[in-house]
Amino acid sequence: SPHPTTLIPYAERIKFHTNPTAIKILEIMDRKKTNLAVSVDVTSAKEALEVVRRVGASVCMVKTHCDIFEDFTPAFTEELLRLSKELDFVIFEDRKFADIGNTVSLQYSSGIHKISTWSDLTNAHSVPGPGIIAGLSKVGLPLGRGLLLLGEMSSAGSLAVGGYTEQTFKMAQDAGREFVIGFIAQNRIDKPEKIGEGEDYLIMSPGVGLSAKGDSLGQQYRTPRECVVESGADVIIVGRGIYGVEGGEEAVKSEAERYREAGWKAYEERLGR
Ligand code: BMP
C-alpha cells in the first residue's frame, strides 16, 4: 500500500512544517505545478546562470555544486539569488558535508563560497554522527535554512543501505524537524510505522533520466514515474538529462518542461487524480 504521506497534496503538507525553507519548497511546488529540481553541474558559473534562465520557470529548485565552477565569485550568487526571486525557485547547494560539527559550521559559513549566505537548502552525510547536524544548525537555523540528510544514494554499490539508512532516519528524527526537513534517498525511508501523525519529510531523488539508464561511473537512472509513483519521492533531481541535451538553448528549455510534465503527471497519478 502507498506511503500515507504520498497521498497528501504538497499544499496540504505545508501545515506540518515550521522550517521556512520546507514551507517555501512546498508552496512553490504547488504554485508552479512542479516537483522538478534541476542540477546545473557545468564548470562555468556564467553558463550555469544561462541554464538557470532557461529552466527556472519549470523548476521548484536549482541545485548547485559551487566548487565545480572555475569562475565562482560573489557576483554569481547575487545573480542566482536575483533569479531565484524573479523565477520563483529555491537554491540547493549540494555540498554533502561530512565532517565534525565544528568543521562543517566553518565550511558552511566561511571560505570563498559562504554557502549559508545564499543557499536555502544544503545536505550532509550522517557518517560523523549527530554533531554534524548541530554544527550546521548553529549557522543555518537562524537564517531560516534547511538541511537534508543523505539516507541513500543513486550510485551503484552505495554503502548507504539497510541499517545505515535506518540509523540516518533516526538521527534526523532525533534532531527534530526545525532544521532537518528531509532526505536525499531513492525510497521513502521515513517508514510509516516509524513516524507519528503529521511527521512530514521531503524525499528528494537524484538519478533521474527519461532516456539513459546510467553513466560509465556508477550513476543509475530511473524515470520520474518510477521515482514519484513507485518509490514515493517528492522531488525529482535531474542534471545531464536536462542541461546536457543536444540542440542548444531552446532544447534545454523544452527538455526541462518535458521533465516537469512527467514529474507532475506522476504526482497526480499517485494522488489518484
Ligand atoms: P545527473 O542527473 O547528471 O546524473 O546528476 C545528478 C546530480 O545529483 C549530481 O549533481 C550528483 O552529485 C547528485 N546526486 C546523485 O546523483 N546521486 C545521489 O545519490 C546524490 C546526489 O546528490
Residues whose N, C-alpha, C, O or C-beta is under 5 A from the ligand:
A	BS01	BMP	S39 D41 D94 E152 M153 S154 S155 P206 G207 V208 Q219 I237 V238 G239 R240 G241
